[in-house]
């Protein structure tokens, strides 16, 4: 029991994107999508239907680290790639992510499949993903008030938790919107056997809605507002309100306010070439972590292959 209380405290403080609830001596584990401030740089993170919608092979790299000032700071790294096939109706993708929080490390592998329907107005995409989260916890390095506590002398503890997700996405040249459930499977952890068992529960599903638009004031100056809403029956509502000013299609300057976590985010990105974009963001915690967190740094890189990317046809979504 002590071990699971430690895990609960660590996950809540270090990695709030994993939802945990206790019920009758058990913990419900609901793996949720990673919290990236630059989610617009890689829509595959929040919606599997995003696969192939950039009309080219697209590769994204993202790294994120929360500064807490003590051992066990959370960090996330991810690599994703997706592309439409020659038929243009089918798209495939792949993502790999690594997350560290407290004494726990999680590596996730997911494959993506999307079916596209194009018309004169825009593109519809239906997507699914499937893969697994592999988690390892090392309790041997924990310093306790009771040296030699056998609860924390069990060494490493590893688990593999398969999962699937689904979503729908629409875009045209001026607007996009998507709805997704990135994790359909939840697990129960038994505090006595220290094991996990599959137990789907709709109460712990995350439903993600995202939308955005492009407002053109001139060829020099544009504005891209967007919103990400995360709804769960058992968790508080989270809303990311985002706005980016685009200057000469080269410099992106923006900010986000995260309702539910009370965080202010500053974002800057540079379109180095028509294919390559580099972004940086910094999160200021305004809520319960204000006295603990020194902020969160995040760097994102996106590269689009293909000749369809031109100055006359830049990609904003």
N, C-alpha and C positions, 0 to 999 in steps of 0.2 A: 504493500500500500504506500509506503514512504516513497518508493521509486516512482510510482505513477503520480504522486503529488508533485514530485520534483519535475517530472516531465510536463505536467499541466502548467506549473508556474513558468517554466522555461519557454514553452511554446507560446503562452499568452503574452509574455513580455518581449520575446525575441522575434517571434514569427507569427503575427496576428492573422496571417492568411490561412492558417489551419484551424478549423473549428473543432472544439472539443467540448463535450457535455457529459456530465456524470449522471448515471441512472442506475440505482440498485447495485452499487459496487462495480459497475462497468463504465467504460468510457467509450463514447461514440467518436470515431475518428472520421472526419470528412475532409479529404484533401481538396483544397481549393486552388484556383489558379494563382500563380505568383503575382505579388503586387508590384507591378512595374509602373513607374510614373510616366514613362514614354511608351505607353501601350499602343499608341498610334504608329510607332516605328515598326511594330511587329504584331499585327492583328491576329496572327495565328495563336498567340498566347491566350487570348480570351475567346476565340471563336474558330472552330475547325473549318467552318464554311469559308473562311478567308483564303484558304489554299487556292493558289492559282489565279487569284483575282487581279494580280498586278501584270498579267499578260506576258510574263517572262519568268525565267528562273530567278528567284529572289532569295537572298541569303541575309540573315540578321544575326548579329552577335550582341549580347547584352550582359553587362556586369553591374551588380548593385551591392553596396555594403552599408549597413547601418552602424553608426558610431555610438557605442554605449559606454565606453570608457572602462570596460572590464572584460575579462576572458569570456569567450562564448558569444561574441558579437555575430549577428546574423549576416550572411552574405549569399548572393545568388548569382549564378552564371548560366547563360543559356545560349544555345545555337539552334537555329531553325532554318530550314530551306523548303521551298515549295515551288511548284511549276505546273503550268497546264501542259497536257500532252498534245500531240499533233491534231487530234480531233477537236481540241479546244473546248469540248464538253466535259472532259474528265481532267481532274487535277490531283496530283499526289504531293505529299509533304512528309517531313520528318523533323522531329525536335528532340534535343537532348538538353537536360538541365541538371544542375548540381546545386544543392541548397545545404548550407551549414547553419545550425542554430543550437547553441549550447553544446551538449555532448553528442548531438545527433547530426548525421549526414544523410542526405537523401539524393539519390540519382534517379532520374526519370527518363524513360525512352517512350516516344509515342510516334505512331504512324498516322497519316491523314489521307482521307479520300473525300473528294468533293465532286459534285455533278453540277454543271453550269447550264443555265438557260438564258440565252441572249435574245434581246429584241431591239427595236429601234430606240427605245427609251433608256435601256440600261441592261444590267446583268443581275440575274438571280443565281444564288449558289446554295446548295444543300450539302452539308458536310458532316462527317463522323470522324472520330479518332479512337484509337485503341492502343494500349501499352501497359506499362507497369511502373510503380514507384517502389524503389528498393531502398529501404531505410536501415541504417546501422547506428546503434547507440553504444558508446564506450563509457561505462560508469566507473571505471577504475581510477580515473583522474579527478573524481569529485572529492573535495575536502568536506568532511562532515563533522558535526559537533561530537559525534561518538566514533572515534577512530576504531577501525576494524568492524564497522557495522556490516554484517553479512548481506544485507539487502543491496549494498552497492559494491559487493565484491564478486559479482557474477561475470565480470568481463564484458565482452561484446554481446549485443543482442541484435539480431538481424531479422528483417521481415520483408517479404515481397508482396505487394498489394496491386493486383491488376485493376485496370479501370478503363472506362469508355466514356466518351462525351459526344455531343451532337450540337448542331447549330444551323441557322439560316442567315443569309447575308444578301443585301441588295446595294448596288451602287450605280450611279451614273456620273457624269462629268462634274456635277455640282453638289451631290448629296450621297450619303451612305447611311445605312442602318443595319443592325444585326441583333439577333437574339440567340442565346446559347445557354446550354447547361454543360459546362466543361467536365464535370465529374458526376456520373450517374450511380456509382457504387460507393457505399459507406461501409465501415467496418466497426465491429464491437471488440474492444480489448478487455480481456478477462484479467482482473487484478490478482487472481489467485494462480492461474496457469501461465500468466504473462504471454498469452497467445492472442491471435486475432482471428475473428471469424466474420465472413461476409454476411452483412445484414442491411440490405437497401432500405433506406428510410427517407421518404419525401420531405420530412421535416428539416433535413439537413442539406437539401439540394440548394446550390447557388444558381439563381437565374440572372443572367447578365444581359443587359440591354445597352447597346452603344449606338450613337448616332452623331453625325457631324455634317457640316456644309462648307462650301467655299464661296466667299463673298468677294467679288472682284471690284475694287474701286478704280483701278487703272492697271496698265501693264506693269507698273512699278510696285504697286502696293495692293496686297490682298490680305484677307482675314479668314482664318479657319477656326470657327468655334466647334466644340464637340462636348459630349457628355457620356459618361459611363455610369450605369446604375447597377448595383449588385443587391439583389433581394433574396432573403432567406427567411423562412417562417420562424426559425429559432434564433436568428442573429439580427443585429441592428442593421438598418438600411444604410448603405454606403453610396454616396454620389460623388463622382469626380466631375467638376465643371472646369473645362479647359478652353483656353483661347490662344491661338498662335497668329502673330503678325508675320507676313511673308514679304520680304523686301527684295525686289529684282529676282525672285525665284532662287535666291542664293542664301540669304540670311533669314532664319526662323527665330523669332523671339516670342516666348509665351509664358504662361503661368497657369497653375491649377489650384483649386481649393477643394480639399477632400473632406466632405461632410461625413461624419460617422467616425472618422479617425482624427479629425481636427488637425490637418496638416496643410501647409502652404508650400507649393512647389514652384521653383523657378526653372525654366527650360530655355536652352539655346541650342540651335542646330545650324550646321553649315552644309549646303549642297555643294560639295567639293567638285563634282562633275554631274552630268545628267544621270549617271548611274549610281553614284556614291554619295551617301549622306552620313554625317557624323553628328551625334547629339549628346548633350550633357544636361543633367538635371540635378537639383539639390532640394531635398525635403527638409522643411523646418517643422518639427513636431510642436503642436500647440495644445495638445491634450494631456493625458495622464503621464506621458513619457517625457514631458518638457524638462523635468529635473534630471532625467537619466540620459536622454539621447543627445548626442552632439550633432545630429543631423544625419542625412543619408545621401550618399553620392551614387550616381548612376551614369554609366556611359553606354551608348548604343551606336551600333554601326550597321548600315543597311546597304547592300549592293544588288542592283538589278542588272542581269545580263540581257542582251538582246538589242536589236536595232530599232525597236519600236519606241525607245526612249529618245526623244528629240527635244530641242528647245521649244518647238511648236506644239509638242505633246507631252508636257511634264506630267508626272504622276503625283497627285495630291492625296489619293486614297489607296 
